[in-house]
């Protein structure tokens, strides 16, 4: 109930199961993943080969039912370093927890850089992260997430401007749009009235 009244983005790990992930849907017992269709909830799964031209959903990561919209995006879920003593570190398996942390860091940075655009508008953060994600063409992944692999370099661009990035360009460039169409509509009958 409290999630419904908050004006912040809830970033949720999709979860994972060794040997193959589970499907998430509105009636599943996986909470809060099962409320991922809400504008204020961003459910993040882990990807394999995230930076390659053909990223894919991690085999153990939970996912949408075909065509569902509960899992929003993929993010890197690699091994996470941690301290085992004051001088030694080790690595724990990453997965969807690391992926969600990556996405939450991006959302926090976006909010800090453009507070007037994102303040008290969690739906704008979620929409921007999903819409600026790198498309996934892997057939097994395509219907299992709503967006693609999050792309911080595009998501961090000024949301108040229009950007264009083509497949041959390395970096997006700002474009000016004169107008899409008129603001008014005129209807004229055969008699000129």
NORPE-V507703 format. One record per residue. N is the residue number from 1. RES is the residue in three letters. PHI is phi in whole degrees, -180 to 180 (NA if undefined). BURIAL is b if it has 9 or more other C-alpha atoms within 8 Angstrom, else e. D_FIRST is the distance of its C-alpha to the first C-alpha in Angstrom with 1 decimal. Layout:
BEGIN
n=N res=RES phi=PHI burial=BURIAL d_first=D_FIRST
n=N res=RES phi=PHI burial=BURIAL d_first=D_FIRST
END
This chain:
BEGIN
n=1 res=UNK phi=NA burial=e d_first=0.0
n=2 res=UNK phi=-65 burial=e d_first=3.8
n=3 res=UNK phi=-59 burial=e d_first=5.5
n=4 res=UNK phi=-65 burial=e d_first=5.5
n=5 res=UNK phi=-99 burial=e d_first=7.3
n=6 res=UNK phi=-80 burial=e d_first=9.5
n=7 res=UNK phi=-110 burial=e d_first=12.9
n=8 res=UNK phi=-142 burial=e d_first=13.9
n=9 res=UNK phi=-86 burial=b d_first=14.6
n=10 res=UNK phi=-96 burial=e d_first=13.0
n=11 res=UNK phi=-98 burial=b d_first=16.2
n=12 res=UNK phi=-122 burial=b d_first=16.0
n=13 res=UNK phi=-74 burial=b d_first=19.1
n=14 res=UNK phi=-65 burial=b d_first=19.8
n=15 res=UNK phi=90 burial=b d_first=21.4
n=16 res=UNK phi=-154 burial=b d_first=24.9
n=17 res=UNK phi=-136 burial=b d_first=27.2
n=18 res=UNK phi=-59 burial=e d_first=30.8
n=19 res=UNK phi=90 burial=e d_first=33.1
n=20 res=UNK phi=127 burial=b d_first=30.8
n=21 res=UNK phi=-75 burial=b d_first=27.1
n=22 res=UNK phi=-96 burial=b d_first=24.7
n=23 res=UNK phi=-87 burial=e d_first=23.4
n=24 res=UNK phi=-107 burial=b d_first=19.8
n=25 res=UNK phi=-154 burial=b d_first=18.5
n=26 res=UNK phi=-61 burial=e d_first=15.4
n=27 res=UNK phi=-97 burial=e d_first=16.3
n=28 res=UNK phi=-70 burial=e d_first=17.4
n=29 res=UNK phi=-83 burial=e d_first=16.3
n=30 res=UNK phi=-84 burial=e d_first=15.9
n=31 res=UNK phi=-115 burial=e d_first=12.4
n=32 res=UNK phi=-88 burial=e d_first=11.1
n=33 res=UNK phi=-57 burial=b d_first=14.4
n=34 res=UNK phi=-74 burial=b d_first=13.6
n=35 res=UNK phi=-113 burial=b d_first=11.2
n=36 res=UNK phi=-65 burial=b d_first=14.2
n=37 res=UNK phi=-77 burial=e d_first=15.1
n=38 res=UNK phi=-67 burial=e d_first=12.5
n=39 res=UNK phi=-63 burial=b d_first=14.5
n=40 res=UNK phi=-94 burial=b d_first=12.6
n=41 res=UNK phi=-123 burial=b d_first=13.0
n=42 res=UNK phi=-113 burial=b d_first=16.6
n=43 res=UNK phi=-96 burial=b d_first=17.6
n=44 res=UNK phi=-119 burial=b d_first=21.1
n=45 res=UNK phi=-104 burial=b d_first=23.8
n=46 res=UNK phi=-95 burial=b d_first=27.2
n=47 res=UNK phi=-117 burial=b d_first=30.4
n=48 res=UNK phi=-106 burial=b d_first=34.0
n=49 res=UNK phi=51 burial=e d_first=36.8
n=50 res=UNK phi=-57 burial=b d_first=34.3
n=51 res=UNK phi=-90 burial=e d_first=37.1
n=52 res=UNK phi=-84 burial=e d_first=39.4
n=53 res=UNK phi=-66 burial=e d_first=40.1
n=54 res=UNK phi=-128 burial=b d_first=38.6
n=55 res=UNK phi=-70 burial=b d_first=35.4
n=56 res=UNK phi=-145 burial=b d_first=33.5
n=57 res=UNK phi=-68 burial=b d_first=30.4
n=58 res=UNK phi=-61 burial=b d_first=30.9
n=59 res=UNK phi=-59 burial=e d_first=32.0
n=60 res=UNK phi=-90 burial=b d_first=29.6
n=61 res=UNK phi=-74 burial=b d_first=26.5
n=62 res=UNK phi=-66 burial=b d_first=23.8
n=63 res=UNK phi=-150 burial=b d_first=23.9
n=64 res=UNK phi=-72 burial=b d_first=22.9
n=65 res=UNK phi=-69 burial=b d_first=24.5
n=66 res=UNK phi=-52 burial=e d_first=27.4
n=67 res=UNK phi=79 burial=b d_first=26.4
n=68 res=UNK phi=-73 burial=b d_first=22.6
n=69 res=UNK phi=-126 burial=b d_first=20.4
n=70 res=UNK phi=-83 burial=b d_first=17.9
n=71 res=UNK phi=-91 burial=b d_first=20.2
n=72 res=UNK phi=-82 burial=b d_first=21.1
n=73 res=UNK phi=-144 burial=b d_first=24.0
n=74 res=UNK phi=-107 burial=b d_first=26.4
n=75 res=UNK phi=-148 burial=b d_first=27.4
n=76 res=UNK phi=-58 burial=b d_first=30.1
n=77 res=UNK phi=-126 burial=b d_first=29.2
n=78 res=UNK phi=-68 burial=b d_first=32.5
n=79 res=UNK phi=-61 burial=b d_first=33.4
n=80 res=UNK phi=-108 burial=b d_first=32.0
n=81 res=UNK phi=-77 burial=e d_first=34.5
n=82 res=UNK phi=-149 burial=e d_first=34.0
n=83 res=UNK phi=-85 burial=b d_first=36.4
n=84 res=UNK phi=-103 burial=e d_first=38.1
n=85 res=UNK phi=-156 burial=e d_first=40.4
n=86 res=UNK phi=-67 burial=e d_first=41.4
n=87 res=UNK phi=-120 burial=e d_first=43.6
n=88 res=UNK phi=-119 burial=e d_first=42.3
n=89 res=UNK phi=-121 burial=b d_first=39.4
n=90 res=UNK phi=-139 burial=e d_first=38.3
n=91 res=UNK phi=-123 burial=e d_first=36.0
n=92 res=UNK phi=-104 burial=e d_first=33.1
n=93 res=UNK phi=-59 burial=e d_first=32.1
n=94 res=UNK phi=-85 burial=b d_first=29.6
n=95 res=UNK phi=88 burial=b d_first=27.7
n=96 res=UNK phi=-71 burial=b d_first=24.2
n=97 res=UNK phi=-65 burial=b d_first=23.2
n=98 res=UNK phi=-65 burial=b d_first=26.1
n=99 res=UNK phi=-63 burial=b d_first=25.3
n=100 res=UNK phi=-66 burial=b d_first=21.7
n=101 res=UNK phi=-63 burial=e d_first=23.3
n=102 res=UNK phi=-60 burial=b d_first=25.9
n=103 res=UNK phi=-67 burial=b d_first=23.4
n=104 res=UNK phi=-65 burial=b d_first=21.4
n=105 res=UNK phi=-63 burial=e d_first=24.8
n=106 res=UNK phi=-64 burial=b d_first=25.7
n=107 res=UNK phi=-62 burial=b d_first=22.6
n=108 res=UNK phi=-64 burial=e d_first=23.2
n=109 res=UNK phi=-66 burial=b d_first=26.9
n=110 res=UNK phi=-60 burial=b d_first=26.3
n=111 res=UNK phi=-65 burial=b d_first=24.2
n=112 res=UNK phi=-69 burial=e d_first=26.9
n=113 res=UNK phi=-78 burial=e d_first=29.7
n=114 res=UNK phi=-131 burial=b d_first=28.4
n=115 res=UNK phi=-62 burial=b d_first=26.1
n=116 res=UNK phi=-69 burial=e d_first=26.9
n=117 res=UNK phi=-85 burial=b d_first=25.9
n=118 res=UNK phi=-101 burial=b d_first=22.6
n=119 res=UNK phi=-57 burial=e d_first=21.4
n=120 res=UNK phi=59 burial=e d_first=17.9
n=121 res=UNK phi=-131 burial=b d_first=18.4
n=122 res=UNK phi=-61 burial=b d_first=16.5
n=123 res=UNK phi=-64 burial=b d_first=17.5
n=124 res=UNK phi=-68 burial=e d_first=21.1
n=125 res=UNK phi=-62 burial=b d_first=20.9
n=126 res=UNK phi=-61 burial=b d_first=19.6
n=127 res=UNK phi=-59 burial=e d_first=22.2
n=128 res=UNK phi=-66 burial=b d_first=25.0
n=129 res=UNK phi=-64 burial=b d_first=24.5
n=130 res=UNK phi=-69 burial=b d_first=24.5
n=131 res=UNK phi=-70 burial=e d_first=27.4
n=132 res=UNK phi=-95 burial=b d_first=29.5
n=133 res=UNK phi=-72 burial=b d_first=29.3
n=134 res=UNK phi=-76 burial=b d_first=32.6
n=135 res=UNK phi=-62 burial=e d_first=33.0
n=136 res=UNK phi=-109 burial=b d_first=33.4
n=137 res=UNK phi=-109 burial=e d_first=36.3
n=138 res=UNK phi=-64 burial=b d_first=36.2
n=139 res=UNK phi=-61 burial=e d_first=36.0
n=140 res=UNK phi=-74 burial=e d_first=34.0
n=141 res=UNK phi=-97 burial=b d_first=31.3
n=142 res=UNK phi=-47 burial=b d_first=31.4
n=143 res=UNK phi=-92 burial=b d_first=29.0
n=144 res=UNK phi=-100 burial=b d_first=26.8
n=145 res=UNK phi=-139 burial=b d_first=25.1
n=146 res=UNK phi=-78 burial=b d_first=24.2
n=147 res=UNK phi=-113 burial=b d_first=26.3
n=148 res=UNK phi=-139 burial=b d_first=28.8
n=149 res=UNK phi=-87 burial=b d_first=29.5
n=150 res=UNK phi=-59 burial=b d_first=28.2
n=151 res=UNK phi=-124 burial=b d_first=31.1
n=152 res=UNK phi=-58 burial=e d_first=30.8
n=153 res=UNK phi=-64 burial=e d_first=34.2
n=154 res=UNK phi=-91 burial=b d_first=33.1
n=155 res=UNK phi=-61 burial=b d_first=29.5
n=156 res=UNK phi=-82 burial=b d_first=30.9
n=157 res=UNK phi=-68 burial=e d_first=33.2
n=158 res=UNK phi=-55 burial=e d_first=32.9
n=159 res=UNK phi=-72 burial=e d_first=30.3
n=160 res=UNK phi=-87 burial=e d_first=32.3
n=161 res=UNK phi=-119 burial=e d_first=35.3
n=162 res=UNK phi=-102 burial=b d_first=36.2
n=163 res=UNK phi=-123 burial=e d_first=37.2
n=164 res=UNK phi=-132 burial=e d_first=39.3
n=165 res=UNK phi=-135 burial=b d_first=39.9
n=166 res=UNK phi=-101 burial=e d_first=42.2
n=167 res=UNK phi=-67 burial=e d_first=43.0
n=168 res=UNK phi=-94 burial=e d_first=46.2
n=169 res=UNK phi=-95 burial=e d_first=44.7
n=170 res=UNK phi=-80 burial=e d_first=43.5
n=171 res=UNK phi=-121 burial=e d_first=41.6
n=172 res=UNK phi=-68 burial=b d_first=39.9
n=173 res=UNK phi=-125 burial=e d_first=41.8
n=174 res=UNK phi=-75 burial=e d_first=40.8
n=175 res=UNK phi=-126 burial=e d_first=41.9
n=176 res=UNK phi=-105 burial=e d_first=42.4
n=177 res=UNK phi=-106 burial=e d_first=41.7
n=178 res=UNK phi=-64 burial=e d_first=44.0
n=179 res=UNK phi=-174 burial=e d_first=42.1
n=180 res=UNK phi=-87 burial=e d_first=40.7
n=181 res=UNK phi=-162 burial=e d_first=42.0
n=182 res=UNK phi=-72 burial=e d_first=42.8
n=183 res=UNK phi=-83 burial=e d_first=40.3
n=184 res=UNK phi=-125 burial=e d_first=42.1
n=185 res=UNK phi=-124 burial=e d_first=43.4
n=186 res=UNK phi=-113 burial=e d_first=46.8
n=187 res=UNK phi=-111 burial=e d_first=47.9
n=188 res=UNK phi=-125 burial=e d_first=51.7
n=189 res=UNK phi=-87 burial=e d_first=53.6
n=190 res=UNK phi=-62 burial=e d_first=57.0
n=191 res=UNK phi=-92 burial=e d_first=58.8
n=192 res=UNK phi=85 burial=e d_first=57.1
n=193 res=UNK phi=-90 burial=e d_first=54.9
END
